[in-house]
Amino acid sequence: MNLKVRLSVMSFLEFAVWGCYLTCMGIYLSKIGMGGHIGSFFATQGIVSLFMPALMGIVADRWIPAQRLLGYCHLLAGVFMILAAWYGYQQGNQAEFVVLYGLYSMSVAFFMPTIALSNAVAFYALTSAGMDTVKQFPSIRVFGTIGFIAMMWLVDILDFEQNQNQFLMSGLISMLMFFYTFTLPKCPVVKDGEKRTFVEAFGLQAFTLFKQKKMAIFFIFSIFLGVSLQITNGFATPFIDHFKMIPEYADAFGVKYPVVLYSISQISETCCILLIPFFMKRYGIKIVMLIAMFAWVFRFGLLGMGNPGSGVWMFILSMIIYGVAFDFFSISGSLYVYKTTDHSIRSSAQGLFMQMSSGVGATVGSFAAQALVNAYTGADGNVEWTLCWYIFAAYALVVGFAFALIFHPKKEEIIV
């Protein structure tokens, strides 16, 4: 089979695992009385991202080839996710948070490293084949987003967003991925003389970048933006789903298929990737990051103003804007870090960027969003969703203005 096809299938399966539950888990948790714990479930991804990818990276470098470790991690992630589904099925609405959360957390702990491992496998395979990774990898990675969207749609069409079957599907795909990894190109472990120290493996030397004012400001704002990342993942679909309790919206398409509606966000994300080179070259990092920050303002604000009926266009526009909000931050930020750091610490600097945004920022965002939603949940269980979205929008607005006033890259760094 053609190498790019093999790697594209790997990418499809990798993100299909995630797409089964990431955007709809909140609906299921609300169903079984764990709506107050949604933030904890999503925060787990940020917490494990602080150390598990780096830890598995050490193992892949020194002892177990990356493609084999990718399979083992998926095997364990799949087993724990299937156990979570089985427990949810057995206990129904009587499921205990500690048990379900424990099984889910173990699965996520082994899944999160697989994103970096799958990238490592792809980069090594392409390089070994004499291909340009910069040109070839994006067309492979896009199949990951396609896999994510496909599972979102399938879960919604099958009504699995309402129950534990979303976990079961995710676990089964992880098991399939385990078997598929035996067909992937072999990756070597490094020779003794090339082994990295624990400090290097965990990217700790990149923390010296905080001595530079511009980089310290950039990484701090990466945390602030990372806060926004998990808010809609955790609460957008439960918010849309709550409209089914309102008679005039009960039969609306978005209420019947909230995950399909939400998938417009991922479709937009795929398209917006293509806009980044143009905007980065024309406007530079500061303007591009500001566009992302103010896109979050509209993302949250439109959710607060819209509804599945006459206001559904606001929901759709919010989903489209997500592509700008996410891509212009995460991908442009990675490019900026790459361009402005010394080649000797570029990899660890990328790791630091991910730790700040997807680790610290996403964790804080998950807990903070949950606290806000809990604070505006009445005794009858109804949430003042509109007010919550407006508060999220106000937060993004303050971050945007602060960034505009504080972050001043050198002129030669503005265009990267």
Secondary structure, 3 states (H helix, E strand, C coil): CCHHHHHHHHHHHHHHHHHCCCCCHHHHHHHCCCHHHHHHHHHHHHHHHCCHHHHHHHHHHHCCCHHHHHHHHHHHHHHHHHHHHHHHHHHHHHCCHHHHHHHHHHHHHHHHHHHHHHHHHHHHHHHHCCCCHHHHHHHHHHHHHHHHHHHHHHHHHCCHHHCCHHHHHHHHHHHHHHHHHHHCCCCCCCCHHHCCCHHHHCCHHHHHHHHCHHHHHHHHHHHHHHHHHHHHHHHHHHHHHHHHHCHHHCCCHHHHCHHHHHCHHHHHHHHHHHHHHHHHHHHHHHHHHHHHHHHHHHHHHHHHHCCCCCCHHHHHHHHHHHHHHHHHHHHHHHHHHHHHCCHHHHHHHHHHHHHHHHHHHHHHHHHHHHHHHHHCECCCCCECHHHHHHHHHHHHHHHHHHHHHHCCCCHHHHCC
